Amino acid sequence: MVTKEPTKKNTTVKAPKAPRAAKAKVAAKTAVKVMPKGENIQQILRIRVRAYEHKVLDASVKQILDTALRFDAKVLGPIPLPTEIKKYTVNRASFVYKNIREQFEMRTHKRLLDILNPSAKIIEALTNMSLPSGVNIDVKMI
């Protein structure tokens, strides 16, 4: 009678990877500067930037930050806002494969920047700045 011995495989246990959302939260916490409690804030320039591609969005936010920091402005952010996802479901065919559907989605990535007590030079520099196409900017004075 022949008996087979169970073979042992080299198994390595890998640590689970952190989800992308957790990495984004860590990056957001390190990027945000907190203002001291005693500082007097009269005006806030709130800039909300949106784009379909996150790489183009991050490049344009970096350009805005560089422009604001060149004039010694105090900046809070960039704060990543939740990604807006629009899903569309369409029929693949109209007759024979009527029950088969395709799904498409559009992701809109968003970032938020606050500039505290902006001067006229900062506002002028931000209005004259040229950003890539596909980047939408909303600016509000609070």
VMD Tcl script that draws the C-alpha trace (Angstrom):
set ca {
  {0.00 0.00 0.00}
  {1.39 3.37 -1.05}
  {0.49 6.43 1.00}
  {0.99 9.95 -0.19}
  {2.35 12.50 2.17}
  {0.78 15.91 1.94}
  {3.07 18.37 0.22}
  {3.84 21.61 1.96}
  {3.83 24.74 -0.15}
  {5.72 27.85 0.72}
  {2.93 30.20 1.61}
  {3.64 33.76 2.54}
  {1.10 35.96 4.22}
  {0.91 39.45 2.77}
  {-0.34 42.39 4.76}
  {-3.60 43.80 3.38}
  {-3.21 46.94 1.31}
  {-4.83 50.14 2.49}
  {-7.73 51.24 0.29}
  {-7.28 54.30 -1.91}
  {-9.67 56.35 0.18}
  {-7.50 55.86 3.26}
  {-4.39 56.98 1.37}
  {-6.22 60.09 0.12}
  {-7.32 60.97 3.66}
  {-3.76 60.70 4.95}
  {-2.49 62.88 2.10}
  {-5.25 65.42 2.73}
  {-4.44 65.65 6.44}
  {-0.79 66.35 5.76}
  {-1.50 68.99 3.10}
  {-3.95 71.10 5.12}
  {-2.43 73.83 7.25}
  {-4.29 74.77 10.41}
  {-4.40 78.42 11.34}
  {-3.63 79.58 14.90}
  {-6.66 80.43 17.03}
  {-5.71 84.03 17.70}
  {-5.43 85.14 14.07}
  {-7.84 87.76 12.72}
  {-9.57 86.71 9.49}
  {-11.57 89.36 7.61}
  {-12.04 87.72 4.20}
  {-11.69 84.27 2.72}
  {-11.29 83.56 -0.97}
  {-12.78 80.08 -1.50}
  {-11.64 78.35 -4.71}
  {-13.37 75.17 -5.81}
  {-11.67 73.31 -8.66}
  {-13.30 70.48 -10.67}
  {-12.05 68.26 -13.49}
  {-12.64 64.84 -15.02}
  {-8.95 63.85 -14.84}
  {-7.31 63.91 -11.43}
  {-3.78 64.44 -12.75}
  {-4.76 67.61 -14.61}
  {-6.68 68.74 -11.53}
  {-3.72 68.23 -9.20}
  {-1.40 70.07 -11.59}
  {-3.74 73.07 -11.77}
  {-4.17 73.13 -7.97}
  {-0.40 73.13 -7.60}
  {-0.19 76.05 -10.02}
  {-2.78 77.97 -7.96}
  {-0.89 77.21 -4.75}
  {2.42 78.37 -6.23}
  {0.81 81.63 -7.38}
  {-0.76 82.28 -3.97}
  {2.40 81.41 -2.02}
  {4.51 83.67 -4.27}
  {2.61 86.65 -2.78}
  {2.95 85.30 0.82}
  {-0.72 84.38 1.18}
  {-1.96 82.01 3.87}
  {-3.57 79.02 2.16}
  {-5.71 76.25 3.62}
  {-5.82 73.16 1.47}
  {-6.02 71.57 -1.00}
  {-8.87 69.61 0.52}
  {-10.10 66.69 -1.62}
  {-13.88 66.65 -1.84}
  {-15.90 63.51 -2.64}
  {-15.75 62.38 -6.25}
  {-19.06 62.78 -8.06}
  {-19.89 59.68 -10.14}
  {-22.56 59.74 -12.85}
  {-23.46 56.29 -14.21}
  {-25.25 55.69 -17.52}
  {-26.70 52.32 -18.58}
  {-27.53 51.74 -22.26}
  {-28.68 48.79 -24.33}
  {-25.90 47.11 -26.27}
  {-28.21 46.09 -29.11}
  {-31.79 46.86 -29.98}
  {-33.18 43.52 -31.17}
  {-31.46 40.16 -30.63}
  {-29.32 40.96 -27.58}
  {-31.90 43.26 -26.07}
  {-31.23 42.21 -22.47}
  {-27.49 42.93 -22.61}
  {-26.55 46.33 -21.31}
  {-23.39 48.42 -21.05}
  {-22.55 50.79 -18.22}
  {-20.52 53.97 -18.53}
  {-19.52 56.42 -15.83}
  {-18.18 59.94 -15.58}
  {-16.12 60.85 -12.53}
  {-15.79 64.47 -11.47}
  {-12.87 65.05 -9.08}
  {-13.00 68.13 -6.83}
  {-10.59 70.09 -4.64}
  {-11.14 73.02 -2.28}
  {-8.68 75.84 -1.49}
  {-9.11 78.71 0.97}
  {-6.93 81.82 0.77}
  {-7.11 83.90 3.94}
  {-7.10 87.71 3.70}
  {-6.22 87.92 -0.02}
  {-4.68 91.13 -1.30}
  {-5.49 92.79 -4.63}
  {-2.23 91.46 -6.14}
  {-3.19 87.86 -5.34}
  {-6.66 88.24 -6.87}
  {-5.20 89.84 -9.99}
  {-2.59 87.08 -10.35}
  {-5.24 84.37 -9.99}
  {-7.53 85.96 -12.59}
  {-4.68 86.29 -15.13}
  {-3.54 82.69 -14.65}
  {-4.08 80.28 -17.55}
  {-5.14 76.76 -16.63}
  {-5.52 73.68 -18.86}
  {-8.80 73.01 -20.61}
  {-11.21 70.74 -18.79}
  {-10.63 72.43 -15.42}
  {-13.57 74.34 -13.97}
  {-12.98 76.94 -11.24}
  {-15.53 78.53 -8.90}
  {-14.29 81.49 -6.83}
  {-16.27 83.00 -3.93}
  {-15.50 85.72 -1.40}
  {-16.74 84.78 2.05}
}
mol new
graphics top color blue
foreach p $ca { graphics top sphere $p radius 0.5 }
foreach p [lrange $ca 0 end-1] q [lrange $ca 1 end] { graphics top cylinder $p $q radius 0.2 }
display resetview
